[in-house]
Amino acid sequence: MEELEVTLTGRARMSAGVLRRSSERRLPFHIAASDKAHTLKHVLVSWARLVSDERGVRLPADDLVSISRWLVKHVEWLRHHPAGGEVVAEVHDAVQAVRMVIDRPPDRLYAGPCDACGMPLYARPGDAEVSCRHCLTEDGERLFYDIAARRKWMLGEIENLLGSSSYVAMVATSVGVKVSSSTVRMWVKRRKLVPREYAPPLKPDGPPRPLYRVGDVVAVAMGVVVAA
């Protein structure tokens, strides 16, 4: 059960939301990560509900950080639960799946997948181009990509994704638009940003969960007020 606590506390920065895909071109690497994060959230929520139902305690806030920290407080109880081993296995597998697609070299910016081989491209801050370490042109030269063009493409791919404040902040930040979940919530309070849809409540008597559009978050970050 110690593995469960390590796993939960080790993934405190992941977030998730509702994923909508474009099938015409290989998706950005971090959109693949968000798909795995969505699965992780589903796993954590299912076990959180078991704890809540059987112990008669209130569920935490509806985000991965809160759910993870909340479950850590109940690790000792889960240790003695008949499904304890199943909890460890499910959470560990879900977290590992996320980590496999989000690991990146330190001090590098993600620039999307290589069009030829699909491997993730990483550039140094300030670079105008990025090359694929695995692919060569017909002349035997490194295959280079324009970073500005790559960033524009990635923004176009993610703009219609919907999710929680934590999720949309994560996705926007992954393509170079640095936004925190607290900033997203502040924009909502100031009416600069509005939900596009609502998801079912986490608890039967809870309120619907607002879902925000990544493109709206990027627009507000660039100074555009999104009308209701």
C-alpha angles and dihedrals in degrees: 000000000000085000089061093054092047091048094048096046092043095061100051095133100057121108136175146191142161114321125214119181140206111217098196098084137017108280124242113272095246092053086060086051091052090054090056090045090054088055090048091053091051090053094048093046092051092054093042089056091051090053092045094049097045098040098036095233130138120261119245128246115297101259133093096246093053094043092049094049090046093052091049088062089058098045093107091053091047089050089070097037117109089236094050094111091049091052092054093048096047096045093044093050093047093049093047090052090055094046092052091064102036103049110113137169113271118264093013131122120225112242102181130261125313109260091222105045105009095234116143117263122218127189136187116252109271096023116135095202138031128201132209112242091208105046136066133191122244087268092057094253127133114272107244131196131197107244095209090054092046092051091050090052093048092050089052091051096051102037095096097046113120128207150122123306090264093049098049090045090053094048094046091048091050090065096045103273100116110212131151126215089243090056090052090052091048090054089052092053090049090049093241090121133034134191116259095202141356128236124211115276120267090228124043092241095037129107123262113272115245117233120204130202117242091218090057091052091050091048093052090047087057093050103268119131111220110221122226 
